[in-house]
Amino acid sequence: MPKETVKKTEGDAPAGAQVGRPQVPETYGLKASKEYLPWSFAEERLTASKNYWICSARPDGRPHSIPVWGFWLGGTMYFGTAVDSRKGKNLAHNPAVSVHLESGDEVVILEGRAVVVDTQDRTVTKGLDAESRKKYKMPLVLTPDTVIYRVRPRVVLAWREKDFPSSATRWEFAEA
């Protein structure tokens, strides 16, 4: 894959986001730079991913991670679960969530807040159904106990293992 690091310009980050280095200890060797991964690096992987790891916290604070199918559409992550599932209960108690992809070589991590989507809004569910049919070759399954969440990013971290730490990039978004 060709090198995707680009010079920092206004076009490198989505509207309302700032791009820079992840906030890590000095021992990681990250230095200020004028070059970061382009936003397309994160967005292409978020769009193409089949499985997304959802990381939430149980009410007692213990972590919970589980893979789900989902969609990256219009700068927003969507996924569903049963309202009484462990992740459903966790997110009802604390909507803070971390979403990451399967690759440790081309890392993308999204942090945000899971917000319940109104499944009666046919505009949203129709779009998700079309995406499910395209991506997973099956319709969106909505049962009475299904809850759909949307996560708009607050922070997105990305890097390539082969050139870490120089590719390490952080996008920080204004609160939505």
RACOR-V971825 format. One record per pair of residues at least 12 apart in sequence whose C-alpha atoms are under 6 Angstrom apart, sorted by the first residue. I is the first residue (numbers start at 1). J is the second residue. Records with the same first field share a line. If there is no record, write none. Layout:
# RACOR-V971825
I = J ; J
This chain:
# RACOR-V971825
5 = 36 ; 37
6 = 35 ; 36
7 = 34 ; 35
8 = 34 ; 35
12 = 38 ; 39
13 = 39
16 = 173 ; 174
17 = 172 ; 173
18 = 171 ; 172
19 = 170 ; 171
20 = 169 ; 170
21 = 169 ; 170
22 = 169 ; 170
30 = 165
36 = 169
46 = 72
47 = 72
51 = 67 ; 68 ; 69
52 = 67 ; 68 ; 100 ; 101
53 = 66 ; 67 ; 99 ; 100
54 = 66 ; 99
55 = 97 ; 98
56 = 97
57 = 90
58 = 90
76 = 151 ; 152
77 = 150 ; 151
78 = 149 ; 150
79 = 148 ; 149
80 = 147 ; 148 ; 149
81 = 146 ; 147
82 = 145 ; 146 ; 147
83 = 145 ; 146 ; 147
95 = 113 ; 114
96 = 113
97 = 111 ; 112 ; 113
98 = 110 ; 111
105 = 160 ; 161
106 = 159 ; 160
107 = 158 ; 159
108 = 157 ; 158
109 = 156 ; 157
110 = 153 ; 155 ; 156
111 = 153 ; 154 ; 155
112 = 151 ; 152 ; 153 ; 154
113 = 151
114 = 149 ; 150 ; 151
115 = 149 ; 150
116 = 148 ; 149
117 = 148 ; 149
154 = 172 ; 173
155 = 171 ; 172
156 = 170 ; 171
157 = 169 ; 170
